[in-house]
Each structure stands twice: as structure tokens, then as C-alpha cells.
């Protein structure tokens, strides 16, 4: 399901209940299209995410950690100027559209009352967040400035008069008492779901299809009333069909097993944890990805070159044989010859033609062959050593690239630090102040079905911290077998079989074999894990492990993010 008008309606009700009456105590813009408003309400701090992302636009309470940029954006500064300590008076949806109004009360610089409105438009690539002065109707600032050349209907720039998005000639289904769907059901020109979308405001394709199915499979009036009545008490649901889909209430028309969540916001955190986070990582980690790709490309080329050098050493025995044959038949070789054919006693006395330098004596020619032989022999050991070192570095860098693929934005700082510590990335020194001690970010927390806590390290520094410092010696450690991936810790000495399988699923999912089936995962007690001296971050050794095969599924991972109510 998309974040359509139906879902927006349910989310507006959820957020209004939690936040109205609260005060803004923190404002950050961790990502280009997204703002976090910290709102203190009902004795709790609520991080409210307002997203104008072209693909993942939404409004929700989020518990996904984020990094606060060192330098605030202009939009952040505008919000802080006007909304710091402002009181949220009202949060409501406009008709049944994908537009929310958040109305705030505050005071201006002179102490006079000031009414402000944050308009959040969740409209795909046209999504925007606009701060409006309700006293004047003028725009104070926007997260995306849109000039007249981009939008002829309205100017979305600071100082312009705010104009609502164009209204559609459709009916708000939450306010319609006419039972107009009865007439639509009598029309056979188009499928009922398309007619519903044309007639009613805010019905996405999934919602229209669900409503059409309910209307056609029973008493239409009861089905209509039941659908909208259920939305008053949402049962947030993710359906795991060919792709994950979400809805405010369980939809009969969504394929796959359905998992319910305590709130719409918790469900969206689970749903977007992979999709939106991956997009953010690709944007914010672009420089790291570029550096790693160059390093990996360089090592791959070096490995090929070393392999070619190694192949050339296969001629070593040919040089030795020529040297020995020449030495044996020196008396038959004349100085000044450029080649000589002699019997090869290593190959049934078959004739062997040997190239000679006419500037050297027969003995010197023989010594030249022995010298080439010895050089190649010495090169074999050197090349093998270099190939092993280069392959080790290649595996290490490939592992870090896998980490970035599996990372959240908060993990990028750790990965950057690790690359700097390893000399792969230059440290940008700022002034003469001593560098702060690096603080490793916390691992991700998950919960087994029985409530047992499971930690997942998302990068090498986290993995070392988790396995070697945070975990108890009796805890259970898991890792996908023979591939780069996360260290996973079960916070229990004797987990149930189901908990063990759930943790193994996490280890497989957060590994290079995420998309595989029957992924092998090692598990062992933490006390049997050892880190060799001088080993790179994240590298450990162990013996006596047991192995289990699991198939990682996104729906299982999403479910394990939420602490169960026991």
C-alpha cells in the first residue's frame, strides 16, 4: 500500500492523539528531504519524522536512530527560529488528501502571538514541507524551493503567498452519507476499484481494490461501514507477498502472510528500515563507496597481474633442464653459435634445441639458464606471499562494501573511521585540536518471539565492540558461514531452538548471502571466540561451532525489530 489518503487519515488520528498539546524541543534535518521534530508530550519525547522523499514520503514517529549533521541546513535554521518551544495546537488531514496541517502557537520576537502551520504534502516527487505564517498567509520557508518555471499553478518560495494544492472534484469518503458507491456498483464500464478511485478522495490502488472486493462480496452497506469503522482503531499490518506491502488494517486482497504491529509508526519503521535506510546510505556514503570501488578494482587488477607472473614461473624447470643439458654436453658446443640441438636425457634422449648467445661462452650460456631458473624459483615464493596478502586485503575491502550494503546511516561514521584507521582514507584535520576518541555506535537490537534480546553488529568496529566487550562469555554468537556479515549475539546462555533459528535468520540476512536460500550459519559460545594478534577489525577465529541452515526473509526480520508483548 502507498501512503494514500486512507492511510494518511489513520496516521493523522494516531499522531494527533499522541502529540497535540506537546511542545517542540528539538529540530534536526538528518537527510536532505527529511526533518525530525522532537515533541515533548504526555511526559515523553516523540521523534516525529516529516519526510518529503520522492519515493518514501511519509509522516510518523520513528525510533530508527539518525545522525544529527554538524552543520544545520537553512531550512533547519528557519524551523528552529520559528518553532523552538512552539506548542502543537492541531494536527489534521486536509479532506482525505495526502496533506497534513500541523498548527503551532508561539510568540514572535516582540512577544506577540504567532500562529504557524507546517504543511506536509505527501505527493511523490512533488512532496514538500512548508512553513507558513497563518497571520499573513505567507511562506516562511520550504524544504524544497519550487520556482514559477517549475510550477505554474503556485509559487513555492519564501515570501510567496501560500496556495493550497489544486483540489480535485471528488468526495471525501469519511464525510459521504449519500451511499454513492451503490450507483458505482451498477456501472459496468470500468472495474469497480477504478470507479471508486475516480469518485472518492484519497483511495490508492490497494485501498480501492480492497474496498471494491468487500463491497462485492457481501452486504455493500455493511462492508462500507465496516471498512471505515475499522480505520478508527487501526491494526497496522505488513503483508509479505512477492513484495512487502503495508496497510492500516488487514487487507484481504494483499497476498502473503500478514504481521501486525502495535502502532502505524512502529509498522512503518519495520517496513522502511531496509528500503529508506538503503537509499540514505547510498546517498550519504557515496564518497566511501567510490573509494572502496577504486581500492577493490586496484586489488583485483593486482591479483590478475600476480597470477600472470605466477604462470610465467612454470617455465622455471625448462630453464633448469636447458642449463643441465648444456653443462653435460659443453664439449659439443662451439662459442659463437646462436643455437644448438642436444639429446634431452630428461625426455628419452629426444632432440632439444637450445637458444644461445653468441657473445657468451658455452659455460656462460649454461649459467645464464641456471640464473633464470633460480630467479623464477625465488619469485614463486614471493608471488604466493603477495597473492595471499592481496587476497586478504581484497576480502577485507569486499567485506566492508558488504557492510555498506547492509548499513544504516548511523553506521557510516564507524565505517569511515575504520577506513581512516587502516590508512585507506585520509583523515581531514581541523585545526590543532586533538582528535576526539572515536565512539562506536550501538549495535541494532532485535527481539526473539519469546522476548530474548538479540544484538546485530552492522560493521567491523561494532562487531569487535559487541563480541569482545559487550557480550557475556556465556552468550551465543552467530555468523554466516565463510562470507562477510554481521556478528550476532543472543543475550542468553541457553536460548530456545526457535530463538536460535530467529537469530540465525538475522545473521544470514545481515550477510553477503542475504538473497540466498539455505544459508549456513555458524553458532558457538562467545567464550570460544578469539581474535588473533594484529588481525583486522571484525576478524575472529573459533573452533567447535555448530551450524544451522536458514532462509533469510525480510518479513521475519521486520517482525523481530518489534519487542513482543508477552
Secondary structure, DSSP 8 states (H G I E B T S, - for coil): --S-HHHHHHHHHHHHHHHTT-EEEEEEEEETTEEEEEEEETTEEEEEEEE--TTT-EEEE--S-----SS--HHHHHHHHHHTT-EEEEEEESTTSSEEEEEEEEE-TTS-EEEEEEEEE--GGG-EEEEEETTTTEEEEESS-B-TTT-SS--BSTTSB-------S-B-TTT--S-THHHHHT--SS-HHHHHHHHBTT--HHHHHHHHHHHHTS-HHHHHHHHHHHGGG---EEEESSSEEEESS--TTS-SEEEE-SSHHHHHHHHHHHHHHHHHHHHHTHHHHHHHHHHHHHHHHHHHHHHHHHHHGGGHHHHHHHHHHHHHTGGG--TT-SEEEEEETTTTTEEEEEE--TTS-HHHHHHHHHHHHHHHHHHHHHHHHHHHHHHHHHHHHHHHHHHHHH--GGGHHHHHHHHHHTTSS-----TTS----------EEEE-TTS-EEEE--SHHHHHHIIIIIS-TTSEEEEETTS-B--EEES-SS--HHHHHHHHHHHHHTBTTTT-SSEEEEEEEGGG-B--TT--TT--B-SS-EEEEE---HHHHHHHTS----
